[in-house]
């Protein structure tokens, strides 16, 4: 069975044409992209010349920016409309990304142990079996590779900030974007990584200041966070 929630696909398909509009529902992705790009570049030891797999690439915001840093990027997603938008945007950017309508599990089977860096951002909270996605990412990664997973913590503060605040009060995201029960505690995600043979190198939080409207990385992982894992050499 394909690890996909068709309702989630339909939800993002309806918004796909707005993916590259920095003032659209995808504004938060545009705003946080420089932060997560710099973090991935630094923590992985540099993207230039590396083979990168971007799982759940959507419209390609992160994929393109990693290609801009000199990486050979393959972006996979099961959202056909989002991928078409991503492919069209390459005509504007002039960058090169290999976009594929594939699941992470498919890549793990067809190209095992092939990637220096694997990213899976803002996706695990949208699939039925996040552990399976982590396992697929691990299988696709080379020994010694860096893997990056970003998602949302599951606790009352995360519910208040990520759903009530972001979707209803500040209206940073459309209502219904997230489901609280699908959020993942860092301990749970770390467990998925251990089960997949990965070692957790770091967990770093991402916070948003509603007054300055600025995102930043730091120690506070109580809401949004990035887990950096390594596959043992």
N, C-alpha and C positions, 0 to 999 in steps of 0.2 A: 504494500500500500504506500502511496505517496504521502509524505508528511506535510500535508497542507490543509488549511481551513478555507474552504471555498467562499465562505461569507467574508473572510478577511480579504481574499483576492478581489471580490466584487467591490468591497469598500474602497480599496485603493485604486482599482480600475476606474471608478467613477471620477477620481481626482487626478488621474495620470497626466492629463493635458496641462495641469498647473504645476507639475513637478519642478520646473526650472524658474518659476516665478518667485522671486525672493520675498514677495509680499503676500504670498498665498498661504494656504494651509501648511505648506512645507517650509515656511519661514524658519521654524526652529531648527530644521535640518541644515539650512543654509547658515544659520548663525553658529551652530556648534561644529560645523565641518572643519573650520580652520584649527580648532582646538584638538579634535580627535585626529586630524591628519598629522599635525605636528607631533602628537603623542605617539602615534603608530610609527611615524618616521624615526623618531628618536629611540623609542623603546625596542624597535626591531633591529637597530643598528644601521638603519639607512635603507630607503626604498629603491634607490637608484640601482638599476641592473638586476633587481630581484624579480622573481616570478611570484605574482600575487593572485590569490583567489578571493573575490569579494562575494560572499554568500548573502543573498537577499539584497542585491544591489539596487533594486528599484529603478528610479530614473537616472541613476549613475552619478550622483553628486560626489560621493566618496571615490568611486572608481575612477572618474576623470581626474580628480585632484591627485590621486596616487600615480596615475599615468603621467601627470604633469611633473611629478618628482622623479620621473625616469624609470618607473616600474613597468614591467610587462604584465598587464592586468587582464584577468578573465573575470567578468561579472556574470553571475548566474541568478536567475529569479524565475518564479513560476507565474509572474504577472506579465502577460503578453503585451498589454497596452503600455505598461511602464517601460518595458524593454524597447518598444518601438520609439518611445519618447527619448530614451537614452541614446539609441542609435542615431536618431535625427539630430540630437544636440552635438554629436561628434562633427557634423558638417559645419557647425558654428565654431567649435573650439579648435578643430584641426588636430585633436589628439587621437590616439589609437587605443581602443579598448575592444576586447573580444567578448561581446555580449552573447549569452546563450540562454535559451529557454530550457533550463535544466534545474533539477533539485540537487542539493548538496550531496545526497546519497548517490546520485548517478555519477557525479564527478569522482566521488570516493572509489567507486567501482571501476571507472574507466581510466582514471589517472591517479592511482594511489601513490602516496609519498612523493608528490611532484611539485609542491609549492613551498617557497621560502617563507612566505607570510600568508596567513589566512585571516580575513576580517569577517565578522558577522555582527553588524550593528543594527540595533533597534528592530530585531527580527524574532528573537527567541520568545518574546511575549505574544507573538502572533501565530505560532504554530502549535499543533496538538501535542507534539512530543519533542520538547526542546532538548532532552537528553540525546535523542537520536540525531538531531542536528549537530550537537557538539561532537558526538562520535564520528559523524561523517566528516566534519571539519578536521578532526584529528587524523583520520585515515588519509585524507588528501594532503596533509602536511608532511614535509620531509623531516627526517630526524634532525633535531636542532632548530626547527622552525619556531617562529613566534606566531601565536594566535591571539586574536583580540575579539572579545564578546562584550557588547554593551547592551544593557537592559535596565529594568526598573526594579528596585527593592520592593518587598512586600511587607508593609507595616502601616500603621495608622497615618504616620506622617506622609508616606509615599501616596497613600490614597488621597490625603488632603491636598498635596501639592500637584501630583501628576494627573489626577482626575478632576477633583473639585476646582482646584485653582487653575490648572492649565486649560481644561475643557469648558468650564462653566463660568468662572470669574474673569480670568484674563483673556479667555478665548484664543489661546495660542494654538489650540488644536480643535478639530471638529468634535462635537459630542459623540461619544461612543468609540473614539479611537482606541481606547484601552479598556481592558477588563481586569479588575483588581485581582481576581483569582489566578490570572495567568502571570502575574508578576513573580519574580524569582529572588529569593534571598541569596546574598553572596555565598553563604554556606552551601546552599543547594547547587548553585552553579559550580562552585569549587568541587562539590561531590561528583557532578557530571564529568568534570574535567579529569578527576582522579580515576573514575571508572573507565574513561577513554584513554588512559595512559599518559595524561598530561600533568604537568606540574604548574601550580599557580605561582607566578612570579610577583604579581602585584595587583591590588585592587585599588583603583583611584576613583574618587567621586566627581560628579559634575553638578554644579549648583547654578541656580539662576537668581539674579537679583532683580525683582520686579520694578524697583525704583530706577536703577540705572539701565535696566534691560540688557544686562551683560551676563554672559555665561563664563564660568571659570572652573578649572580643575583643582582638586584639593583632596583633603583627607575625609571630607564628609560624603560618605557613600550611602547615606540614609534614604536617598531617593534615586537619582540616576547614578549609574556607575559603569566603569569599564574594567573588565577582568583581562589581564594580560597573562597568558599561559605559554609554556614552552613544551615542545615535544623533546624528550630526552634524546641525545645524540646516540 
